């Protein structure tokens, strides 16, 4: 690992009197100090990502471009990596990050959502989530597909999205439509768990905006 950092210090012509202190600081910053003598090939995927970031930071760049930096790493390493990125942001480093994970996009100060190679919206996360029409109800019904079909045919339902064993239902009035949804599903013999109103996530907004874009083509 030290050889990797030393190599990039040479590439970026870091002064030798600064190199040792800077490498030690970066290893500590990336939580890699105890692994500094381990070969890079023997590091976990998450550690390799953090080592690559440390090598990128060796010359103190003002702007960093990261292309899906957490793809293929475990959830704990992904969280640690984003903690490091947050610290860099606080220090004034500008970060451009591409990611397929909407929860990561939501941590950015500005987000550009892309579909079929084009930017469909670029704004702060809260404004993007605010573009979703209606109020959001979340529920866990039995017979998911049948429940989705029944709910989609009810008055006041604007959109139905599936998330694993959950349904996200956008309605014009959550307080008014929730009892109607429960009644319709009960009438079909479909049990429901955890019906509640919640706030849209970035993923909700992304899917809704894509569907709207596709609908405009028809």
C-alpha positions as CSV (number, residue, x, y, z in Angstrom):
1,X,0.0,0.0,0.0
2,X,2.8,2.4,0.8
3,X,4.4,1.7,-2.6
4,X,1.2,2.8,-4.3
5,X,1.1,6.1,-2.4
6,X,4.8,6.7,-2.9
7,X,4.4,6.0,-6.7
8,X,1.6,8.6,-7.0
9,X,3.5,11.1,-4.9
10,X,6.3,10.7,-7.5
11,X,3.9,11.1,-10.4
12,X,2.5,14.3,-9.0
13,X,5.9,15.6,-7.9
14,X,5.1,15.9,-4.2
15,X,8.1,17.4,-2.4
16,X,10.0,14.7,-0.5
17,X,10.0,16.6,2.7
18,X,6.2,16.7,2.6
19,X,5.7,13.2,1.4
20,X,6.0,11.2,4.6
21,X,3.7,13.5,6.6
22,X,1.1,13.6,3.8
23,X,1.0,9.8,3.3
24,X,0.6,9.3,7.1
25,X,-2.2,11.8,7.2
26,X,-4.0,10.2,4.2
27,X,-3.7,6.7,5.6
28,X,-5.2,7.9,8.9
29,X,-7.9,9.9,7.0
30,X,-8.9,6.8,5.0
31,X,-8.7,4.5,8.1
32,X,-5.9,2.4,6.5
33,X,-3.0,3.0,8.8
34,X,-3.0,-0.5,10.3
35,X,-2.9,-2.0,6.8
36,X,-0.2,0.2,5.3
37,X,2.3,-2.7,4.8
38,X,-0.3,-5.0,3.1
39,X,-0.2,-5.5,-0.6
40,X,-2.9,-3.7,-2.5
41,X,-4.0,-6.9,-4.2
42,X,-4.7,-8.5,-0.8
43,X,-7.0,-5.7,0.3
44,X,-10.8,-6.0,0.4
45,X,-12.8,-4.2,-2.3
46,X,-13.7,-1.4,0.1
47,X,-10.1,-0.9,1.2
48,X,-8.9,-0.8,-2.5
49,X,-11.5,1.9,-3.2
50,X,-10.2,3.9,-0.2
51,X,-6.6,3.4,-1.2
52,X,-7.4,4.7,-4.7
53,X,-9.0,7.8,-3.2
54,X,-5.9,8.3,-1.0
55,X,-3.7,8.1,-4.1
56,X,-5.9,10.7,-5.8
57,X,-5.6,13.0,-2.8
58,X,-1.8,12.9,-2.5
59,X,-1.4,16.1,-4.4
60,X,-4.3,17.9,-2.7
61,X,-6.6,18.4,-5.8
62,X,-9.4,21.0,-5.6
63,X,-11.7,18.9,-7.8
64,X,-12.2,15.1,-7.9
65,X,-14.2,13.1,-10.4
66,X,-15.4,9.7,-9.1
67,X,-17.1,7.2,-11.5
68,X,-19.3,4.9,-9.4
69,X,-16.7,4.7,-6.6
70,X,-18.7,2.3,-4.4
71,X,-19.9,-0.2,-6.9
72,X,-19.2,-3.8,-5.8
73,X,-18.2,-3.0,-2.1
74,X,-20.1,-4.1,1.0
75,X,-22.5,-1.7,2.8
76,X,-20.2,-0.9,5.7
77,X,-17.3,0.1,3.3
78,X,-19.8,2.1,1.2
79,X,-20.9,4.0,4.3
80,X,-17.3,4.6,5.4
81,X,-16.3,5.8,1.9
82,X,-19.1,8.3,1.9
83,X,-18.1,9.5,5.4
84,X,-14.7,10.3,3.8
85,X,-16.2,12.1,0.9
86,X,-18.3,14.2,3.3
87,X,-15.2,15.2,5.2
88,X,-13.6,16.2,1.9
89,X,-16.6,18.3,1.0
90,X,-16.4,20.1,4.3
91,X,-12.8,20.8,3.6
92,X,-13.8,22.6,0.4
93,X,-13.0,19.9,-2.2
94,X,-15.4,19.8,-5.1
95,X,-16.6,16.3,-5.9
96,X,-18.3,15.1,-9.1
97,X,-19.7,11.6,-8.4
98,X,-21.6,9.3,-10.7
99,X,-23.6,6.6,-8.9
100,X,-26.4,4.2,-9.6
101,X,-27.4,4.4,-5.9
102,X,-30.1,7.0,-5.3
103,X,-29.4,7.1,-1.5
104,X,-25.8,8.2,-2.4
105,X,-27.1,10.8,-4.9
106,X,-29.3,12.2,-2.1
107,X,-26.2,13.0,-0.1
108,X,-24.9,15.4,-2.8
109,X,-25.5,19.1,-2.8
110,X,-26.8,19.1,-6.4
111,X,-28.0,16.1,-8.4
112,X,-28.3,15.6,-12.2
113,X,-30.6,12.6,-13.0
114,X,-29.8,11.0,-16.4
115,X,-32.0,8.8,-18.6
116,X,-30.9,7.4,-22.0
117,X,-27.9,9.6,-22.0
118,X,-29.7,12.9,-21.3
119,X,-30.0,15.0,-18.1
120,X,-33.7,15.1,-17.3
121,X,-33.4,17.3,-14.2
122,X,-30.5,19.0,-12.3
123,X,-31.2,20.6,-8.9
124,X,-30.8,20.2,-5.2
125,X,-32.2,16.9,-3.8
126,X,-35.2,18.4,-2.0
127,X,-36.4,20.2,-5.1
128,X,-36.1,17.1,-7.2
129,X,-38.1,15.1,-4.7
130,X,-40.7,17.9,-4.7
131,X,-41.3,17.4,-8.4
132,X,-43.2,14.2,-7.7
133,X,-46.9,14.8,-7.9
134,X,-49.2,14.0,-5.0
135,X,-48.6,12.5,-1.5
136,X,-47.0,9.2,-0.9
137,X,-48.5,6.2,0.9
138,X,-46.3,3.1,1.7
139,X,-47.8,-0.3,2.3
140,X,-46.9,-4.0,2.4
141,X,-49.7,-6.1,0.9
142,X,-50.0,-9.8,0.2
143,X,-50.3,-10.7,-3.5
144,X,-48.3,-7.7,-4.5
145,X,-49.1,-7.7,-8.3
146,X,-52.9,-8.0,-7.7
147,X,-52.8,-5.3,-5.0
148,X,-50.9,-3.0,-7.3
149,X,-53.5,-3.5,-10.1
150,X,-56.4,-2.9,-7.7
151,X,-54.9,0.2,-6.2
152,X,-54.0,1.6,-9.6
153,X,-57.7,1.6,-10.7
154,X,-58.9,3.5,-7.6
155,X,-59.9,7.2,-7.8
156,X,-57.2,9.7,-6.8
157,X,-54.3,7.3,-7.3
158,X,-51.7,9.0,-9.5
159,X,-49.0,6.3,-9.6
160,X,-48.0,3.0,-8.1
161,X,-44.3,1.9,-7.7
162,X,-43.0,-1.5,-6.4
163,X,-40.1,-1.7,-4.0
164,X,-39.4,-5.3,-3.1
165,X,-42.4,-6.4,-1.0
166,X,-43.6,-2.8,-0.6
167,X,-45.9,-0.6,-2.7
168,X,-45.4,3.2,-3.0
169,X,-48.7,4.8,-4.0
170,X,-48.9,8.4,-5.0
171,X,-52.3,9.9,-4.3
172,X,-54.0,13.3,-4.5
173,X,-55.0,13.2,-0.8
174,X,-53.3,10.7,1.5
175,X,-55.8,11.1,4.4
176,X,-58.7,10.6,2.1
177,X,-57.4,7.8,-0.1
178,X,-55.7,5.5,2.6
179,X,-59.1,4.2,3.9
180,X,-60.3,3.6,0.4
181,X,-57.2,1.6,-0.4
182,X,-57.5,-0.5,2.7
183,X,-61.2,-1.1,1.9
184,X,-60.5,-2.1,-1.7
185,X,-57.8,-4.6,-0.7
186,X,-59.8,-6.0,2.1
187,X,-62.7,-6.6,-0.3
188,X,-60.3,-8.6,-2.5
189,X,-59.2,-10.6,0.5
190,X,-55.7,-9.1,0.5
191,X,-54.1,-8.4,3.9
192,X,-52.1,-5.2,4.4
193,X,-49.3,-4.4,6.8
194,X,-48.0,-1.0,7.7
195,X,-50.0,1.4,5.6
196,X,-48.5,4.8,6.3
197,X,-47.8,8.2,4.7
198,X,-44.2,9.0,4.1
199,X,-42.0,11.4,2.2
200,X,-40.8,10.6,-1.3
201,X,-37.2,9.4,-1.7
202,X,-34.8,10.3,-4.6
203,X,-35.6,6.9,-6.2
204,X,-39.3,7.6,-6.1
205,X,-38.6,10.9,-7.9
206,X,-36.3,9.3,-10.5
207,X,-38.8,6.6,-11.4
208,X,-41.7,9.1,-11.5
209,X,-39.8,11.5,-13.8
210,X,-38.8,8.7,-16.1
211,X,-42.3,7.4,-16.4
212,X,-43.5,11.0,-17.1
213,X,-40.8,11.3,-19.8
214,X,-41.9,8.0,-21.4
215,X,-45.5,9.0,-21.2
216,X,-44.8,12.2,-23.1
217,X,-43.6,10.1,-26.1
218,X,-46.9,8.2,-26.4
